[in-house]
Amino acid sequence: MENEILTPEIEQTNAGVLPLVEVKDVSMRFRLPTEKIDNVKEFFIKLVQRKLKYEDFWVLKNISFEIHRGESVGILGRNGAGKSTLLKLISGIVEPTNGSIRVRGNIVPLLKLGAGFDMNATGKENVFLNGAMLGFSKKEMQARYDSIVEFAELGRFMNVPLKNYSSGMLTRLGFAIAVDVKPDLLIIDEILAVGDAPFQKKCAAKIEELQKGGTTFLLVSHNAAQVKKLCKSALWIKNGEIVMYDDAEKVSDAYAADCNKQ
């Protein structure tokens, strides 16, 4: 997988503007054991003796699509459809079994509540920790610190260890850091559902602001109404395959109708 930052001048080619994200014929296989293994010792004995038996499970099958700069795309699908796996592939956390993924720009993934945080450190310490993980210096994060705290509305709690934060407070801090660093691609996996209604409204307004500035937004959800509200396009995945990639309202309605049939 290639992950490179290209300037707008470089992105312009004779064929037009290159997509920010290109996913071509991507498949992802997991190997599942076909028998129950009760402990680590038994696992290693069978591994050495080459007696482990696996079954291939293809969580994604020949997925291809493009996302252009400034778009807001929702990825819909039921639990186990392959949504979160796809985001991990785009984020570069794992490599696909087959196919290729190319991202032109910097990515900020919010894939799991509390991911990238040190739960024993304070909120303030985690701002700088997260910034360093995203490639920002301490000086750069100091310049951003006040606006992050203001957006998260956690001023009274920034010197409190994260292990004492509620899930909503973790969401606020993670999202506040992500949007303040103004990434080319912001990836969010379900976590906005944790925040309360006023914060979700605030997030939606911030996402719209970032979009106008050129940030591309990718949201994974099984909530069709949320995708309709936050995204202009939507990708529906079912059993590891793309069912539909079109206008968010059309895809959301089709997905909701399919869910209601079952």
C-alpha positions, 0 to 999 in steps of 0.5 A: 500500500502506498501512502503519500502526501501530494500537493495540489500541483502534483495531483493535477494530471492530463487526465484530471484530478487524481482521487484521494483514495484508490481501492483496487480489487482488494480482498482480505482473508482471515484464517480461522481454526477449524477446531477448538484449542483450549490453551496456548500450550496446546496451540504451540504443540499443534503448530510445531507438529503442523497439525493446526487446521484452518478455514479461509474466511474472506471478509472482503472480496474484490472491493474497488472504489475511489474517493475524491478530495473534499467528499464525505462518504459513509460506509454502511453495513451490518455487523460483520460486513467488513466495514471496520476491516476496510477502514483499517486497510485504508488507514494502513494498519493492516495490508490486504491479502490481494489488491492495492490501496493508494492514499494521497495525503495524511490520514487521521483515523478514529477507529476505536474509542480510546485508541491511541490514548494512554489511559493512565495519562491525563487528558493534557498529556494525551493531546501531546501524545496523540499529536506526536503520533500524528507527526506534530511537534510539541511546539505545534501542539502547544499552539493548538492546545487551547482550541482543542480543549475549547472544542472538547469542552473538557477544560476542568478535566484536562489534568485528570487521567483518562481512565476516569473519563466517560466514553463521551469524554473520550469521544470529545477529546479524540474528535477535538484532536482529530479535527484540529490537526486538519487532516486530508482524510478523517476516518471515523468508525462509529464513535460519534454515536457515543456523544450526546446530541449537542456534541453530535450537532457540533461535530456535524458543523465541524465536519462541514467546515472541514469539507469546505476546506478540502478535508475528505471525511469517511464514516463507518456506521450501521445507522442509515439516518446518521449517514444521510445527515453527515455524508453526500455519498455512501458505500453499502457493503454486504457479506464482504462485497459492494452492493451499492455506491451512490448518493447517500440518501439512495444508498441509505434508503436501500440499506434500511429497506434491506435491513427491514426485510430481515 
